C-alpha cells in the first residue's frame, strides 16, 4: 500500500512539474497546435439513403453452360422430396438426354444514370451473360440489353425500356474527395437486396494491377460480393465511384474495398452511350518506369516521368516529334509523376486533339505538339510487334523454336556479358530480325549484374549511355568512359530478337 501511495505521489508531482513547464514554456513545453475543430460524422444518413435507394438496382444474369458430360441422369423415385432438385439440376434447359446444359446465375449491382433507362455497372457483373434482368427497389423487373463494355476499366452500360422515367442519380467530382471524407455505398451484397453501408475514403490513387488505368478510391465502407457495380456516394448524394473490387481472404468485407473514380468512369459511360464503344486517345509509344538508377544515368534531379522505350510504327509520333530515350514529364498540362500516370491521361484525352507534351531530351526540357490518334485503331499495330515471353531466348541460351544450345563465338567480356559484333552468323544463331542493329550478347555470367537485370544471350545492345553502338569495341569504350566519370551504372538500350526495346541499368563494378 505504501508503495502505491508513493507511486501516486510521485506521479502527482511529475504531473504538476509538467503542467508548470507547459505553462512557463519550460523544457517540457509542447509546440503550439492549431485549434482545428474536427468535423463530426453525419448524425444519420437515413434521409440521404431514402432519396437514393430507388436509383440503385440489383442485376441478375444467367448463362447457359453446355456440358459434354454423357453420364446418365440419376433416376429418382416418383414423389421423392429430391425430385424437383434433380429435375432442375440435371434436365434444365437441355432436356433429357443428348447434350445437357446447366444455367449459371449470378447477382450484382448497378445504378440508373439517366431517367430514360441507362444503367451503369461492372463488366464482370454481366460478362458472358445470355440474359440480363434488372430488379428495382419497388419490386419491378425489366429485361436489359447490353449497350457496351470496357474491360480495361471493368465498366459496362445497360439499357432498359421503362414505362415511366426512372429515378436517376448524378455524378459528382471524385477529384475533390479527400482522404477521410464520409462516403456511402449501396448495393446487393450476397444477393440480399438493397443494403446501405457507410465509411470514409481510406486512400486515393490505388494501383491494384486490375488494368492499365488503375486509379482506385479505397474505402472502408463495407463492400461484399454482390456489391460490384454499385455506387459509392458522397454526402451530397452524388456518385463519386463505382464499387468494383475488395481484398478479402475470407470472402467477406475486411474494410478494404475499391471503387473506380468518376473522373475516369463518367467519360467511359458517355462514350459507351454515344458510340457503343470507347474512343481513347493514343500517343503511340512504349514506355517504362524511370527508376532511381535510370534517373541518375540521365542526370535527372529526381526519378519522375515515363521513359519512352519505343515508337510504334504508324502511330501519332512516328514522325520524329518524340524519340526513344525521351522522358515525358507533362502531358496536356497534367504532371506525369510516374509511368502509370501517362496511359491514363492520354486515354482520357479526345481523339484528334492537339496537345503539348513536355519532355526531357539530352538533359534539356522541351515541348512538342502532338495530335492524338485513337487507341482502339492502334492496338493492332501495337500488338503486331509486342513482346511476349515466348519470343525471348531462355536463360540457358536456348531458343523456343529449336531448343538448340547456343555456342558463343569468340567474344569480348564487359559487365558480365560476352559480346560480339552482330554479323549474319549471329543473326542466324539467335534468330535476330534484320531490323535490329547493335552488338549481340552471346553469354551472360551467372549471378552477374547483367543476369540480375534479366539480360539473356541473344539480346542486342543498341545504345550505351544514349549513344548508339554497332561494334563490341564501341561498347567497351563507352563503358570505360562511364567508369572514368565515376558512374555507378551504365544505361543500356536492349533489343530482344524481335526488335522490342527496353532500357536497363547495369551496375558498373
Secondary structure, 3 states (H helix, E strand, C coil): CHHHHHHHHHHHHHHHHHHHHHHHCCCCCCCCCCCCCCCCCCCCCHHHHHHHHHHEEEEEEEEEEECCCCCCCCCCCCCCCCHHHHHHHHHHHHCCCCCCEEEEEEEEEEEEEECCCEEEEEHHHHCCCCEEEEECCCCCEEECEEEEEECCCCEEEEECCCCCCCCCCCECCHHHCCCCCEEEEEECHHHCCCEEEEEEEEEEEECCCCCCCCCEEEECCCCCCCCCCCEEECCCCCEEEEEEEECCCCCCCCCCEEEEEHHHHHHHHHHHHHHCCCCCEECCEEEEECCHHHHHHCCCCCCCCEEEEEECCCCCCCCCCCCCCCEEEEECCEECCCHHHHHHHHHCCCCCCEEEEEEEECCEEEEEEEECEEHHHHHHHHHHCCCCHHHCCCCCCCCCCCCCCCCCCCCEEECCEEEEECCHHHHHHHCCCCCCCCEEEEEECCCCHHHHCCCCCCCEEEEECCEECCCHHHHHHHHHHHHHCCCCEEEEEEECCCCCEEEEEEECC
